[in-house]
Amino acid sequence: MIVAAHNEEEVIRDKVDNCLALDFGPAASEIFIVSDGSLDKTNTILESVAGQSDRLRVITYHPRVGKANALNVAAAQAQGEVLVFSDANVMIGTNSSRHLLSPFADPEVGVVCGRVLVKARGDKEVAGESLYMQYEAMVQHAEALLYSMVGVDGAYFAMRSHLFTPLSAGTILDDFVLSMQAPANGLRIVYEPEAEAMEEVVPSAENEFKRKARIVAGAYQFLANFLRGSQSFPFKLWFAFVSHKILRWLAPFLLLALFVANVSLIRNSGYGMLFVGQGVFYLLAVLGFLVKSWRTKYIVYVPYYFCIVNIAALCGFIRFFCLKQGPLWEKVGRQ
């Protein structure tokens, strides 16, 4: 098991205890906690628990290099046939790891994605990300039934160790790059709903804006590298790849084209009502932006969140195109 951490003093002790309590069944296990240039008390806490188990490997270093480097360092030392990745603030169910490992009994499975539930802290806003993740989980499950998922939830997933390819220093979206090694090698990515974990976050669309912009910038980076490289995917994966990922990354441009087309057709029968519908939707999003207290109402928060993540996607494209997105990740703030 590999956990990359940076300035996680609030949760790192709980994460270590959580990892040591996991039931991997008959499989031997080792746990790597890698602190990537932490400047808070993370390293001090890790040093205090380092001798808690002979299965625990604590690695700390300075300066901060990025999550890709942290994963490379741990993977290079790992002995297992399967690598399990988890974020520091994600708490895993005791028996969850057994469920996460079980699909590997099928030799055609290369990566397994767990089910990460989002728990909102506080009631200032509706947890839009939780709604999104419920929808995402349905799509992922359907993809796995059809053939293979496209990418994973990086908060909790596992892969066969022989598929791990060291990540380049500039990699932005490490989980997507790693997981897509499976279909590139003729293996599947599957979803295991019984492998549950919990992530507690402060619901904030502003935080999601930062995260989504980084994710989309990394997605474009992956796509550019893929098109330049020699890897290929099975034909049956392309439908899911285009419909689930590429069209989603292009959604801001498609929404803009839809709005312009609607304006040009506004005098035609029926299109006026569509224009009014779009106007109301975007007006509710603006109200959500201007009046924070209204974000507790789904009728306001859903349009607001939808617009925030699509503007973030546009920002992510601009960051990628202008080479403004670095590999260092920024964790969602806690209160």
N, C-alpha and C positions, 0 to 999 in steps of 0.2 A: 504494500500500500504506500502511495506517495502523496504527500500533502505539501504544497508550496505555500509559504506564508510570508507576508510583509506587514510589519506593524499590527500584529494581531493579539496584543496583550489581553484584550478583553475576553477572548474566546480560546486561546491556545491551550490553556491547561485543561479546559473541558474537552477540547478536541483530542488531546492525547489520551485522556481517560476514556473517551468514547471509542477511539481506535483500539485500545487495549482490551476493551470489553467485547469487541466483535467476535462472533462465532463463525469461523471459516470452515467448520466441519472438520473432516480428516486432513484437510490441506495444511501443510506447514506454512507459516506466514512470518513476514517481517514488515516493519513499519518505518518509513522514512519521513521525517519532518524536516523540511529544508527551509531555513530562514534566509530569505534573499535580502540582505542588507537592511534588516530591521533596525530602527533607531529608537524604538520605545523599549518596554521591558520584555519583549518577546524572547530575546536570547537568554536573559536572566532566568525567566520561567522555564525555558527548555533545558537549561543547564541543571536546574533544580530537580527535574523529573527524568533526566537522561538515564539514571540508573534504576528506574522503576521496573524495567523489564529487559531481559536479554534480547527480546525481539525488537526493541526500539532503537532506531538509529537517528541521532540528532546531528544535523549538519548546519553550521552557521558560517557566513562569510560576509565580507564587505569589500568593495562598495556594492550597492544594488546593481544588478545586471539585467534582471527581468525574469519573468516566470519561465520562459522557454529554457533558460540556462539552469534554473532550479530543477526542472523536470529532467533535463539531460544529466545533471550531476547524480540524481538519485537513480535514474534508470541504468546508468553505467555501473552502479554497484549492486543493483537488485539481482537476486538469484532465482526468483520465481518464474514460472512459465506464463503467469498472468500478472499484468500490472493493473492495479486498481488506483484510480485518481479521484481525489476528493478535495473540495475547497475547505479552508480552515473553519469557516463559519457554518458548515453543513454538518448536522448531527445525524448519524446513521443508526437505523434500528438494529438491535442486537443480532437478530437472525437475518438481516437484510443481505449480508455478504454471501451467505449460502445461496440465496436466491440469485444474486448477481453472478455467481460462478456457475450455477447449474446449466445454463444454456451452452457452455463451452463443451459439454458432452457431445454436441453436434460438431463434427469437424469442419462444417461449412460456415460456422459462426466465428467471426474474427473479433468483433467488438460487441459489448453488451452495455446498454444505457439503462441506468436506474431511474426511478421515479422520485423526483425532488419536489416536495410540497413546500409552498411558501406560506409562512406564517407572518401576518402583519403585526407589527408592534405599534400600539396606539390606534387612534380612530380619526386622525386628522384627514385622511384621504382613504378612498376605496382602494383596495390592493389590486390595481389594474394589472400588474404583472402576474398575480395569481390567476386572474381570469384568462390572461393570454396563455399561461402555462397549461391550464386545463385544456384549452383548445389545441395547443401544441402537442400535448400528450396524445390526444385523439389522432392527430395527423401522423405522429410517429408510430403509433400502434398500427394504423392502417398501412403505412409504408412497409413496416416489418412483415405484415401478413402478405402484402403483394410481392415483395422480394427483400428489400433492405431499406433501413432508414438512411437518410442523408444527414450526416453529422450527428452529434449527441448533445445532451446537456452536460457541459463541462464540469458541473458541480459534483457529479458522481457517475463514473463510468469505468469500464474495465476493457482491456485489450490483451490479445496474445503478445507476449514480450518480443517474439521474433518479428512482429510487425512494426515495432517501435523504430523509427528512424530519427536520429538526433535532429533537433529543431535548429534552424538557423537563428542567429542572434537577433535578427529583425522581425521574427515571426510575431504577428499580432494575435491571431486566433489559433492558439496552440491546440485546443481540444478538437476543432474542426479539422485541422491539418492531420493530427494523429489518427482520428477516427476514420478519415477517408482513405487511410492506408489499407483498410480492410477491403472495400470494393475494388480498389486499385490492384489488389492481389487476388481477386476472384472470390473473396469471402464476404459474408453478410454482416450488417449491423442490425442487431435486434433490440427490442424494447422489453424490459422485464418489470412489469408493474408491481410485483411483489417485493422488489428490491427498493424499499422506501427509505427516504432520508428527509430531513426537515431543515429548512433554511429560514431563519428569522430575520426580517428586514424592516426598516422604517419605510412605509409606503411614501414614495416621493417620485413624481414624474420627472423632476429635475435631475435626480440621480439616474433614473432610467434613460434620460436623454444622453448623458455622458456615456453610459454603458452601451446603449444601442449604437451610438455614433462610432464607438470603438469597434464593436462587433461587425458592423457593415464595412468599415474600412478594412478590417481583417478579411472579410469575405471577398471583397474585390481583390485584395492582395493574393488570396488563394486562387481565385479564378484566373488572374493574370499569370501566376506561376504555372498553373495547370495547363493553360493554353500554350505556354511557351515550352513546357516540358514534354516528356515522352510517355507519361502515364496515360492510361485509358480506363474507362469504366464500361461494364457490361451495358448493352443497349437497354435492357429492362430497368436499369437504374436512372437512365436519362429523363424519363417522364417525371419521376419524383424530383430529380435534381432541378429541372427547369421550372416545374409548377410550384414546388415548395420553396425553393431557395432563390433562383435567379429572378423569377417574377416578383418575389417579395422585395429583393434588393432594388428592383426597378420600379417599385410601386410609387415612389414620389413623382417620377416622370410620367407614369401612366395616369395618376390622379390629376396632374397639371393638364395633360392632354385631354382628359375627360372634361375638365372644367371649361377649357377653351372651346372644345367642340360643342359643349352644351350652350355656351354663350352664343356661338354662331348659329345655332339651331333654335334659339329661344322663341322665335316667332312661329315656329311650326307646332302643330297640334301635339300636345302631350309633353313636349320638351320643356315648356314653361313650368309645369309641375315638377319635373325633375330638377330644374334649376332652383326652384323654391326649396325643394328637399335638400339639395346641397347647401343652399344658403343657411337654412335652419341648422343643419349639422355643424357647419363651420362657425356659426354664431354661438352655438352652445359651447364649442371648443374655446372660443375667445372669452366667453363668460367664465369658463373654468380657469382660464389663465389669469383673468383680472380679479376674480372673487374666489380666493382660496377656500373659504368656508363651504362653497357650493360643490367642492370636489367630493364631498361625502355622498352626493347623490349620483346614482348610476347614470341617469339621463344626461348629466353634465360630464361626469368623469370619463365615460366611455369615448365620446367624441374628442374630449381633451387629450386623453391618453393616446388614442389613435393618431391624432395630429402630431403629438409630441414625438412619437416613435418614427413617424414617417419623415418629419423634419430632421430628426436625428439621422435617419438613413441617408437623406440628401447631404447632410453635413459630413457623414462618413465617407460618401463618394468624393466630396470635395477634398477632404483630408487625405484620402488615398491618392487622388489625382495630383494634389499639390505636395505630396510626400510630407504631410504635417502630422501624421499619426505615428507616434513612437511605440515601441514594444512594451513599455512599462504599463502595468495595469493599475487602476485606481479603484480601491474597494468602495462599496456603497457605505455611506456614513451611518453610524448608529447613534441613537440618542438615549 
